[in-house]
Structure formats: C-alpha cells, structure tokens
Amino acid sequence: MSAFLGPIHYWLYQKIEVVNEREKLLYAKAYEMCGETAEELRAGIWEAYGSPPLDGDLADLIDSANIHGWLQRQVTLAEVREAALVRDLTDHCGQDAFDLAGEVFETQAINCGIAARKQERYDAESAAGIYAALNDVRLNGMPCDQADTLLENTIEKTVWESGPRLQEGSWRKAGVDPAVMNPLYQRWLNAFVSGMNPGFICRQTMEISNGDAVNRWMIART
C-alpha cells in the first residue's frame, strides 16, 4: 500500500468502520438486555484489546509514518473486539445474548444493503452488481490479501472461492472458536444481499481440494 493516504485507504477504513459500528450496535442492544454487565464487559474488552478509534477524518487518526501497519492493526482489533464481545455476552448473559448478536448482524446488513441500493452506484438487478457493492462494505482482510478468487461473475450468478476466513485468526486471538462466529458472518452476508435485492440469495458450500477446505460462495437469483 502507498506511503500516502489515497482512496484505497479511505475505502478500507470505511469497511473497518462497518465492523466497529456493528460492535456499537451490539453493545447498545446488549445494554438493554444485560444492563451494567454489558458495560463492564465492554470496558474489559477495550482494556485488553484497545478501544475503537475516535470519530474523525482518517488523516487525523492514522499513523502517517506507518499507514499500512496502522490499518492492519485496526482490521485485527475490530475483528478481535467484536468476537470477544460476542463471547463475553454469551458467557455472562446466556443464549439470548448470542441470539441478539445474530439479530444485530442481520439488521445491520439489511440496512447496508438498502443503503448500497439507494446509492445507485451499483446494479442491484445483477449478481455482479451486488457482489461489487458487497466488496465495498465487507471487511475481508487487507487489499493485498486478495482473499477471493472469482469463478463466475454475471448478471444471474456470482461465484467465488476462498480459503479459511481471514477473520479466523482474529477470532482465535479472542479465544473464540470460528464455529461460533461463522454463522453470524453467514447471516450478515445473506442479509446484505437480501437488503440490496430480495430476489437474490447468498449461499455457502465447503469443498475439500487437495486435503484443504475451500469455501465457495454464490450470489444468485432465488
């Protein structure tokens, strides 16, 4: 990545902010359910992993001497904090708190999909257009990670492959089994696509190739 701030840095930071915003939404809903317990849990998580950056322009927040490193750290911290909050809320407030997390993931994703459609920058009537919008919102590593391999990208269907989720390292750092977070992320993807166009769905399958698990995703008409 460049040593100077450019559109790609703002683009990435906007995606980091989607995860930070989801953490805020989850905390707000958890506070309604668990009261001060939720507040205490968030305080402990922020003490352990660091709090989200303050609101403001990226140019005023970022370490200009280490742009790539600062952004990479924010990617990891956003994912770790979110997983830790899901973990602690579930541990202290029970299954209802995990169900609440699923509702937050779904609601935020629907709203993101609706917002993307309203921008009129994307073709919401094609799988390729929905996929383009998804990649402008979904945090999936750094741009240099090139996490997805497109297999098909048309009006009717978009198919891509990836290895294990890039987020899994962050989840494990928070002591959270990926099996806990994967359903939440799948729910988010499904809801984003539905929010952008209810006539499309997002499905995931897993295949074994040369002994390695390969995730295959598809956006297609219902």
Number of C-alpha atoms within 10 A of each C-alpha: 13 9 10 12 15 11 8 12 19 14 13 21 17 17 19 25 19 18 22 22 16 19 23 15 17 24 24 15 17 25 16 10 15 16 13 12 16 23 15 12 18 22 13 15 19 16 10 12 15 15 15 17 13 9 9 8 9 15 14 10 12 17 13 14 10 12 18 19 14 14 18 16 11 20 24 19 23 25 22 24 26 25 26 25 24 23 23 20 26 17 12 13 16 13 12 13 22 21 14 18 25 20 17 22 24 23 19 21 28 22 16 23 25 18 15 22 20 12 9 9 11 18 17 25 16 22 27 22 19 27 23 16 24 20 11 13 21 20 22 18 18 16 13 7 9 10 17 15 12 13 12 14 18 14 17 15 19 22 22 18 19 17 14 15 16 16 21 19 17 22 24 14 17 21 13 19 15 17 10 14 19 15 12 19 18 17 19 24 25 21 24 31 27 21 23 27 20 15 14 22 19 24 14 15 10 14 12 9 8 7 7 10 13 17 17 19 20 21 26 21 17 9
